[in-house]
Every structure is written in C-alpha cells, then in structure tokens.
C-alpha cells in the first residue's frame, strides 16, 4: 500500500536526524532541525517542528500520541528518560532529564522543568515558569502539589525504559512490506521442517 505521508521533512539546510534505533510511528512527523538521540520513541500522530529553531530529544525519551513540540520562539530541548503524555504541547521549552509530563499538558515558551520532576495531566506551565527538581506540579496554571519521594523518582526512568521497549514491539509490526511477508516466511519455515 502506498502512503504519501512523509515521516521526515527537511526544510532547506534544516534536516531531521533520528537516532539509529529511534522508533518513529508511521504517522508521526519530524520537520526541519529535529535531532533524536538513541532509543527515542515518537508515537502515533506526534509532530516535532524544528522549522524556526532546533528540537533536541534525549535518549530513552518517549514522545506520546499527538504530542506537538515546536521551536517557534527558540529551541526546545528535552532531556533523557522523559515521558511526554499524549496530546501534550511543548513550545520553545526546556525539560531536563528524568521527567514525566502528564497527558494533555501545555508547556509555554520559556518554561523550564528541572530534572526528577513530574507534571500532572492537564497542567499548563506558563511562559517562563520554573518547575523545580524533585517536585510534582499540576493545574492551570501549574502550582506546587508536593515533593516526589525516592521511589517515584526512580520509577520515572523505569517507565521511560519500558515505553521504549513497547515501541520496539510496534517497530517489529511496522515492516515496510507489511505483515503478510513475515507471516509467509514463518509458514515457509514451518513447512520446511
């Protein structure tokens, strides 16, 4: 089946650069200056727009379904072991390592999330706001909820690794020739025995 959708769209000298084992869902799009480290997963319907500035994604980071990350007001930098929940929007923000961003959250331009932090689902982090390390924030606008304990902080990395593992299961199902070929080969091998 022919699909006209392009996963990677260069814009002049701004060219997407996915890591060697990054998984990009068939209907996710990398536009312009987007740089993905190793073991990154970009899930269905996500759009990373490096058209006006850079978008940098660290290792083992998971960009959830229908997430939009842009760089309209400056670069967006996402650290390692970050899980970004579905339908979230990040615009010209910085997220350090080991962070969870809940689904449907919005990070406005200049927002800064320090390492080992968490943002509840549906949270709006205002332009220029700082989310300190080791804290959980939520609401619209974002407000301090409580400190995270050591177990919760350790769990952030574990969830990021597990989500990348799940992406590899999806990658195995997304062969360029479809699953009919894989099933035919398995049947051929079984009959050869």
N, C-alpha and C positions, 0 to 999 in steps of 0.2 A: 504494500500500500504506500502510495506517495503522499507525503505530508509537506506542505510548502513552508511550514513554520521553521524558523532558524533558531537554534539554541544560542548561538554566538554571533553577535552583530558588531563588527568593527566600525569605528567612526573615525575616518582619516587615520592618524597615527595612534589613536586610542584603540587598543586591541585587547579583547578578553584573554585572560591567561589562567585557565583552570589547572589545578594541581594534577599530577599524573594519575592519582587514584580518586580524584573528586568525582562524586556522582551528581549529575545534573539531570533532573527529571525531564522526560521528553518534551513537556510543555512549559519548562522554565526557561528564562531568557537572561543571558549576560550581555550587556550593552556597553561598548566602549571600554574604558580603563577599569576593568574589574580583575582583581588578582585573588585567586583562591589558593590557599596553601594545601598541603596534603591532607587527605582524609576529611574533606569537607563534603557535606551533602546539601544540595539545593533542591527542595521538594516541589511538588506539582504547583504550577501557576505562579511561582515566585519570579520577581523581576529585580535584577540588580543593574542599576543605571549609573554607569561611570561616564556619562556624556559630558558633564561640565567639570567634573573633578574625579578623583580616584575613589574606588570602593575596594577596601582591603579586608579579606576574611581569613582569620587564623585557623590553624589545624584543629580538626575534630569539632568544628563549629557546624551547627545544623540550622539551616535557613528554612523555616516551616512553610507549609502550603500558603500560597497567595501573599507572601511577605513581599513588601516593596522596600528596597534600600536604594536611596539616591544620594547624589552629591551636589545638588543644585547650589547650596550655599557654602561649599567647601567639602573636603574629603570626608568620607565615612570610613571609620576604622573599627572593625570588630575583632576582638582578640581570639585566643584559643579556648576550646571547651565551652563555647557559648551555645545555648539553645534558645532560638528565637521562635516563639509560638506563632501559630497560624494567624493570618490576617493582620499581622503587625506592620507598622510603618516606621522606618528609621530614616531620618533626613539629616545628612551632614552632622552626625553624632559620633561620639567615641564610646566604645564599650570595651572595657579591659577583659582580661582572662577570667574564666570560671564564673560565668554569669548566666542566670535564667531570666528570660524576658517572656512573660506570660502572653497568651494569645490575645489578639485584638489590642495590643498596646501601641502607643504612639510615642516616639522619641523625636522631639522637635529639634531644629538646628541648634547646634552648640551644646546639646545635652551631653553629660559626661557620667558614665556609670563605672565606678571603680570595681576592682576585682572582688570576687567572692560575694557578690551582691545578687539580690533577686527582686524582680518586679512582678507584682500580681497581674493577673489577666485584666484587661480593660483599663490599664493605667495610662495616663497621659503625663509624660515627663516634659515639662515646659522648656522652652528655649533657654539655653544657658544654665539649666539646673544641674546640680551635682548629686548623685546617689552615692553615699559613702560605702566603703568596703564593709562587708560583714553585716549588712542591714537588708531588711525586707521593706519595700515601699509599695504603696498602692493608692488607687483613687484617681480622681480627676478634679483638680490637678494632683500629682503624686505627693503623698505625705508619708512620713515615717510610720511604720507599723510596729516593728520590733527588731531586735537583733537576731541573727541566724545562729544556731548552735553548730558545733563542730561536725556533727553527723550530717546536717543539712548542707553544709558547705562541701563536704566530701561527696555527697550524693550528686551535686551539680556535675562534676567531672564524669561520674559513673553514667549518668543519664546521657550525656553527650556521646560517650563511647558506645553505649547501647544503641543510640539512634543512628550513629554511623553504621554499626553492624546491620541494623534493619535496612539501611539504604543499600547495602551490598546484596541483600536478598532481592530488592527491587531491581538492582542492576542486572542480576542474573536473569530476570524475566524480560529485560528490555534489550534483547538482541536485535541487531539491525535487520535480521532476516525473519523475525517473528519466532514464535514458539513451535510452529509446525516443523521446522528444521530440527530443533532439539529433540522433539518427540520422535521424529522419523529416525534420527541417529540412535536413540535409545532402543527403539524397536528393532532396528537393523542389528545392533549389537546383541540383543536378547535372542534373536533368531539365529545368529551365527554360532551360538553356544551349543 
